[in-house]
Amino acid sequence: MSVPFPDTASDDGTEARLLAEAAPGDNAPALSVSQLSAAIKRTVEDGFARVRVRGELSGAKRAASGHFYAALKDDNALIDMVMWKGQAGRLAFRPEDGIEVIATGKLTTYPGRSKYQLVVDSLEVAGEGALMLLFEKLKARLGAEGLFDPARKQPLPRLPAVIGVVTSPTGAVIRDILHRLADRFPMHVIVWPVLVQGDGAAAQVANAVRGFDAIRPGGPVPRPDLVIVARGGGSIEDLWAFNEEVVVRAIADCRIPTISAVGHETDVTLADHVADVRAPTPTAAAEIAVPVRAELQELLIHRAGRMIGAANRHQALASERLAALARHLPRREALYAPQRQRLDDAGDRLDRAQRHRLTVVAERLATRGAALRPGLLARRWDRDRALLEGLGRLLVSLDPRALLSRGYAMVRDAGGAIVTTAGAAREAGALRLQFADGEVPVAVSGGDTKPAPVSSPAPPKSARKPADASPERGQGELF
């Protein structure tokens, strides 16, 4: 259903104009939207160039650019706020919804949306109550991640050789710690100086803890066996650096056992919750870190005495047992008597056996010696010598070289083998004739021409004796 425009006639009788015209005497020309927005912006910024606003954070978020956006509200109103990247990076806490804060900055407008907003330079928690609320929120969030779980906590070393201390180098805290350590058990102490309050304190404390944890064993700087994070007492605002998330996570990630000694006994920080051990004061941290050397020495002396006493008692008891057992043993003479008798019997048997053996051997030697008469040995010697002389004469008679001196020759081929037939001589071609005084090479013709007749030489004397000759003494034994 459409609604008609109202009548163009006004209530005062004038008609509405279609074309805008300047009224007589009007010296204020129409402004553009941008001009009006700029004028409003200047008016707002001039009138509210520096303001402090207290309110509860709502819709807090950090953009990817690093800028922080939120709204400040109370029971009846709400105003947007923005904090640019540079200022947001220097915040001493992590802003969250529900935290009451005081924002300091200037009021300006955002013409693109016809809105006004607060550009914040600094953001602070409004009072200890709001700060405690922020503390509880951060504690609950980190606790949900398991950072305060007792199962994560490490046992402290019994006697650390090197102790790292994260604290201010000029305060009374470091003097108290060093003095207490010197009284109890002097140790090698490495101090990492940091700010413990104000801007940048949380980052320095976190970097110090991570720096100690990054030291490698065996390097030029000794790696601590224990780290103490310490600060004197103060308000919750003074101790807030030790509630920062960056410090809590650094202590949680530290592989070195850590003692937190922040503030007095009634002061509790998130660093106390995440550390392996919480000390009520820095002096108490030094007492927890090391035992008393004199007490250790006394304990060692006491235990050494107990050990020596136990050893002496054990030795005395063993001696008593040995003596009791020895009383039940037989006497030495009773133990040795049977063995001595056995030894005497064995000696007697050995003596008799040796005499018997000598008698048997003497009889056997006499029997064998009777057969060794000198006459029998002489006849055997003569027979063996005659046999040997006959063998020598036979060897000389059978030597073919003995015939060479009587006009015979030995025929050999080129390889030195003896040639015994005419056919073998013709096949060899080249021969060597060996005489008594040397060799003569000859060549054999392969024809059938018969060799020239040669007068038969006188038969040589036989090297053997006639068959009817009687053999020499002993020669008949060869045949």
C-alpha positions in Angstrom: 0.0 0.0 0.0 1.6 3.3 -1.1 1.5 6.4 1.0 0.9 9.6 -0.9 3.2 12.6 -0.4 1.7 15.4 1.7 0.1 18.5 0.1 2.7 20.8 -1.3 1.1 23.7 0.5 2.6 24.5 3.8 0.7 25.4 6.9 1.7 29.0 6.6 0.2 29.3 3.1 3.5 29.2 1.3 4.2 26.5 -1.3 7.1 24.1 -1.3 9.7 24.9 -3.9 11.2 22.4 -6.2 14.4 24.4 -6.8 16.6 25.5 -4.0 17.1 29.3 -3.9 18.9 31.5 -1.6 16.6 33.4 0.7 17.0 37.2 0.7 19.5 38.2 3.4 20.8 34.6 3.9 24.7 34.6 3.8 25.1 30.9 4.8 25.5 28.8 1.7 24.6 25.1 1.8 27.5 22.9 3.1 28.5 19.6 1.5 28.4 16.4 3.6 32.2 16.3 3.7 32.4 19.9 4.8 29.9 19.3 7.6 31.7 16.2 8.7 35.0 18.0 8.7 33.5 20.8 10.7 32.1 18.4 13.3 35.4 16.6 13.4 37.3 19.9 14.2 34.7 20.9 16.8 34.9 17.6 18.6 38.7 17.3 18.5 39.1 20.9 19.7 36.6 20.4 22.5 37.8 17.0 23.6 41.5 17.1 22.7 42.5 15.3 25.9 40.1 13.1 27.8 40.3 10.2 30.3 37.3 7.9 30.2 36.5 5.1 32.6 34.5 2.1 31.4 34.3 -1.6 30.9 35.9 -3.2 27.8 33.5 -4.8 25.4 34.2 -6.5 22.0 38.0 -6.3 22.5 39.9 -7.6 19.5 43.3 -7.1 17.9 43.3 -6.8 14.1 45.9 -8.5 11.9 47.5 -5.1 11.4 48.2 -4.9 15.1 45.6 -2.2 15.9 43.3 -2.8 18.9 39.6 -2.1 18.7 37.0 -2.2 21.5 34.2 -0.3 23.1 34.0 1.4 26.5 30.6 1.1 28.2 28.8 1.7 31.4 25.3 1.1 32.4 23.8 3.8 30.1 26.2 4.5 27.2 28.8 3.1 24.9 31.6 4.7 22.9 34.0 3.0 20.4 37.7 3.2 20.9 40.8 2.4 18.8 44.4 2.0 19.8 46.9 2.1 17.0 49.6 -0.6 16.7 52.5 1.4 18.3 50.6 2.1 21.5 48.9 -1.3 21.6 52.3 -3.1 21.5 53.3 -1.3 24.6 50.4 -2.3 26.8 51.3 -3.7 30.2 48.5 -6.2 30.1 46.3 -8.1 27.7 43.0 -6.3 27.5 39.9 -8.6 27.7 36.2 -8.1 27.8 34.7 -7.3 31.2 37.9 -5.5 32.5 37.3 -2.0 33.8 39.9 0.4 32.4 40.7 4.0 32.2 41.5 5.1 28.6 43.4 8.3 27.9 43.3 9.9 24.4 41.3 12.3 22.2 37.8 12.2 20.8 37.4 12.3 17.1 34.9 11.3 14.5 34.8 8.8 11.7 33.0 10.5 8.8 32.7 7.2 6.8 30.1 6.0 9.3 28.9 9.2 10.9 30.3 7.9 14.2 32.6 9.3 16.9 35.3 7.3 18.6 38.0 7.6 21.2 41.6 7.3 19.9 43.5 6.0 22.9 47.1 6.7 23.7 47.3 4.7 27.0 45.1 2.1 28.6 45.2 1.3 32.3 43.3 -1.0 34.6 40.9 1.0 36.7 41.9 0.1 40.3 43.0 -3.1 42.0 39.6 -4.7 41.8 39.7 -4.6 38.0 43.3 -5.7 38.1 42.4 -8.7 40.2 39.6 -9.5 37.8 42.2 -9.5 35.0 44.4 -11.6 37.1 41.7 -14.2 37.6 40.8 -14.3 34.0 44.4 -14.8 32.9 44.9 -17.4 35.6 41.8 -19.3 34.4 42.8 -19.2 30.8 46.4 -20.3 31.3 45.3 -22.9 33.9 43.0 -24.4 31.3 46.0 -25.0 29.1 47.7 -27.0 31.9 50.5 -24.6 32.6 49.9 -24.9 36.4 49.5 -28.6 36.4 51.6 -30.2 39.3 52.5 -33.1 37.0 54.6 -30.6 34.9 56.7 -29.5 37.7 60.4 -30.7 37.9 62.2 -31.7 41.1 64.9 -29.3 42.3 68.5 -30.6 42.2 69.9 -31.6 45.5 73.1 -29.7 45.2 73.2 -27.4 42.2 76.7 -26.4 41.0 75.5 -23.2 39.1 72.6 -21.1 40.0 71.1 -18.5 37.7 69.2 -15.5 39.2 66.8 -13.2 37.3 66.3 -10.0 39.2 67.4 -6.4 39.4 71.2 -6.0 39.9 70.9 -3.0 42.2 68.2 -3.9 44.7 68.3 -5.5 48.1 67.0 -8.8 46.6 70.2 -9.9 44.9 72.3 -8.9 48.0 70.0 -11.0 50.2 70.2 -14.0 47.9 74.0 -13.9 47.5 74.5 -13.4 51.3 72.3 -16.3 52.1 73.9 -18.6 49.6 77.4 -17.6 51.0 76.3 -18.5 54.5 74.7 -21.8 53.6 76.7 -23.3 50.7 78.8 -21.0 48.4 77.9 -21.7 44.8 78.7 -20.3 41.4 75.9 -17.7 40.8 75.1 -16.0 37.4 73.0 -12.9 37.7 70.9 -11.9 34.6 70.0 -8.2 35.3 66.4 -7.1 34.4 63.8 -4.5 35.1 61.3 -5.9 37.7 58.7 -3.1 37.3 57.4 -0.8 34.7 57.4 -0.8 30.9 59.4 -3.6 29.3 59.9 -5.4 32.6 57.9 -8.5 31.6 59.8 -8.8 28.3 63.1 -8.6 30.0 62.2 -11.2 32.6 60.9 -13.6 29.9 64.1 -13.1 27.8 66.3 -13.8 30.8 64.6 -17.1 31.6 64.7 -18.2 28.0 68.3 -17.0 27.8 69.4 -19.2 30.7 67.5 -22.2 29.2 69.3 -21.6 25.8 72.8 -22.0 27.3 74.4 -25.2 26.1 76.3 -27.5 28.5 80.1 -27.3 28.2 80.1 -23.8 26.6 82.1 -20.8 27.8 79.2 -19.8 30.1 78.2 -22.6 32.4 74.5 -23.7 32.1 72.7 -23.2 35.4 71.3 -26.2 37.3 68.7 -24.0 38.9 67.0 -20.6 38.1 65.6 -18.2 40.7 63.2 -15.5 39.5 63.1 -12.9 42.3 61.7 -9.5 43.2 60.9 -7.6 46.4 57.5 -6.9 47.7 55.0 -4.3 46.4 51.5 -3.7 45.3 49.7 -5.8 42.7 50.5 -3.2 40.2 54.2 -3.2 41.1 54.3 -7.0 40.7 52.2 -7.1 37.6 55.2 -7.9 35.3 55.3 -11.4 36.8 51.6 -11.9 35.9 52.2 -11.2 32.3 51.5 -14.1 29.9 55.0 -13.8 28.3 56.7 -14.4 31.6 54.4 -17.3 32.6 55.0 -19.1 29.3 58.8 -18.5 29.5 58.9 -20.2 32.9 56.6 -23.0 31.8 58.9 -23.7 28.8 62.1 -23.6 30.8 63.8 -27.0 31.0 65.8 -25.9 34.0 64.1 -26.3 37.4 62.8 -22.8 38.5 62.1 -21.2 41.9 59.8 -18.2 41.9 60.4 -15.7 44.8 58.3 -12.6 43.9 57.2 -10.3 46.7 56.4 -11.2 50.3 54.8 -14.3 51.6 51.3 -12.8 51.1 52.0 -11.8 47.5 51.0 -14.4 44.9 51.7 -14.0 41.2 51.1 -16.3 38.2 54.9 -16.8 38.1 54.5 -18.5 41.5 51.9 -20.8 40.1 53.8 -21.9 37.0 57.3 -22.2 38.7 58.4 -25.6 39.9 58.7 -24.3 43.5 57.4 -21.1 45.1 59.4 -19.4 47.8 57.7 -16.9 50.1 60.7 -14.5 49.9 64.0 -14.2 47.9 65.9 -15.2 51.1 63.8 -18.3 51.4 64.5 -19.1 47.8 68.2 -19.2 48.6 67.5 -21.5 51.5 65.5 -23.8 49.3 68.1 -23.8 46.6 71.0 -25.2 48.6 71.4 -27.1 51.9 73.7 -25.9 54.8 77.2 -27.1 54.1 78.0 -27.5 57.8 74.9 -29.7 58.3 75.9 -31.8 55.3 79.4 -32.2 56.7 78.0 -33.3 60.0 75.6 -35.6 58.3 78.5 -37.2 56.4 80.6 -37.6 59.5 77.6 -39.2 61.3 76.9 -41.6 58.5 80.6 -42.4 58.1 80.7 -43.3 61.8 77.6 -45.4 61.4 79.2 -47.1 58.4 82.4 -47.8 60.3 80.5 -49.1 63.3 78.4 -51.4 61.2 81.5 -52.7 59.5 83.2 -53.3 62.9 80.1 -55.0 64.3 79.9 -57.2 61.2 83.6 -58.1 61.6 83.2 -58.9 65.3 80.2 -61.1 64.6 82.0 -62.9 61.9 85.0 -63.5 64.2 82.7 -64.9 66.8 81.0 -67.2 64.3 84.4 -68.4 63.1 85.6 -69.1 66.6 82.5 -71.1 67.3 82.9 -73.1 64.2 86.6 -73.7 64.9 85.7 -75.3 68.2 83.8 -78.0 66.5 86.6 -78.8 64.1 88.9 -81.8 64.9 92.5 -81.1 66.0 95.2 -80.7 63.5 97.1 -83.8 64.6 94.0 -85.9 64.3 93.5 -84.7 60.8 97.1 -85.2 59.7 97.7 -88.7 61.4 95.9 -90.9 58.8 97.5 -89.0 55.9 100.9 -89.4 57.4 100.4 -93.1 57.9 99.2 -93.4 54.3 102.3 -91.5 53.2 104.6 -93.9 55.1 102.9 -96.9 53.6 103.3 -95.5 50.1 107.0 -94.8 50.8 107.6 -98.3 51.9 105.8 -99.8 48.8 107.8 -97.5 46.5 111.1 -98.6 48.1 110.2 -102.3 47.7 109.0 -101.8 44.1 112.3 -100.0 43.2 114.4 -102.8 44.7 112.4 -105.5 42.9 112.7 -103.6 39.6 116.4 -103.3 39.9 116.7 -107.1 40.6 114.6 -108.0 37.5 116.7 -105.7 35.3 120.0 -107.0 36.7 118.8 -110.6 35.9 117.8 -109.7 32.4 121.1 -107.9 31.8 123.0 -110.9 33.0 121.1 -113.2 30.7 121.5 -110.9 27.6 125.2 -110.2 28.4 126.0 -113.9 28.4 125.1 -114.1 24.7 127.5 -111.3 23.8 130.8 -113.4 23.7 133.8 -111.8 21.9 134.4 -114.8 19.7 130.9 -114.7 18.2 131.2 -111.0 17.5 134.6 -111.5 15.7 133.3 -114.3 13.4 130.2 -112.1 12.5 132.5 -109.2 11.7 134.7 -111.2 9.4 131.7 -112.6 7.5 130.2 -109.2 7.0 133.5 -107.6 5.8 134.0 -110.4 3.2 130.5 -109.9 1.9 131.1 -106.1 1.6 134.4 -106.6 -0.3 132.7 -109.0 -2.8 130.0 -106.5 -3.5 132.6 -103.8 -4.2 134.5 -105.9 -6.7 131.2 -106.8 -8.5 130.3 -103.2 -8.7 133.7 -102.3 -10.3 133.3 -105.1 -12.9 129.9 -104.1 -13.9 130.8 -100.4 -14.5 130.5 -99.7 -18.3 133.1 -96.9 -18.0 135.7 -99.4 -17.1 135.5 -100.8 -20.6 136.3 -97.5 -22.2 139.9 -97.7 -21.2 140.2 -101.0 -23.1 139.1 -99.5 -26.5 135.3 -99.4 -26.3 133.2 -96.4 -26.8 129.7 -95.3 -25.6 127.3 -93.9 -28.2 124.9 -91.2 -27.2 122.5 -89.1 -29.2 122.2 -85.3 -29.1 120.0 -85.5 -26.0 122.5 -87.6 -24.1 120.5 -90.8 -24.3 122.5 -94.1 -24.9 122.0 -95.5 -28.5 122.0 -99.3 -28.6 121.0 -100.1 -32.2 122.1 -99.2 -35.7 118.6 -98.1 -36.6 118.4 -95.8 -33.7 121.8 -94.4 -34.7 120.6 -93.7 -38.3 117.5 -92.0 -37.0 119.5 -89.8 -34.6 121.8 -88.6 -37.4 124.1 -86.7 -35.0 125.9 -88.8 -32.4 128.5 -88.4 -29.7 131.1 -91.1 -29.1 132.4 -91.1 -25.5 135.9 -92.5 -25.0 137.9 -92.8 -21.9 139.5 -89.5 -22.4 136.6 -87.5 -23.9 133.8 -87.3 -26.5 133.8 -87.0 -30.3 130.8 -85.8 -32.3 129.9 -87.8 -35.5 127.4 -87.6 -38.3 125.6 -90.7 -39.5 124.5 -91.0 -43.2 121.1 -92.2 -44.0 122.1 -94.5 -47.0 122.3 -98.2 -47.1 126.1 -98.3 -47.8 127.7 -100.8 -45.5 130.6 -99.5 -43.4 134.1 -100.5 -44.3 135.3 -103.8 -42.9 137.3 -103.4 -39.8 139.7 -105.9 -38.5 138.3 -107.6 -35.4 140.3 -106.6 -32.4 141.5 -109.0 -30.0 138.8 -110.0 -27.6 139.1 -108.1 -24.4 139.9 -109.7 -21.2 136.8 -110.7 -19.4 136.1 -108.7 -16.2 134.8 -111.8 -14.7 136.6 -114.8 -13.6 136.1 -118.1 -15.5 133.0 -120.0 -14.5 135.1 -122.8 -13.1 137.0 -120.5 -10.9 136.2 -120.8 -7.4 134.6 -117.6 -5.9 136.3 -115.5 -3.3 135.4 -115.7 0.3 132.0 -114.5 0.8 131.2 -114.0 -2.9 128.9 -117.0 -3.2 126.4 -115.3 -1.0 125.4 -112.9 -4.0 123.9 -115.7 -6.1 
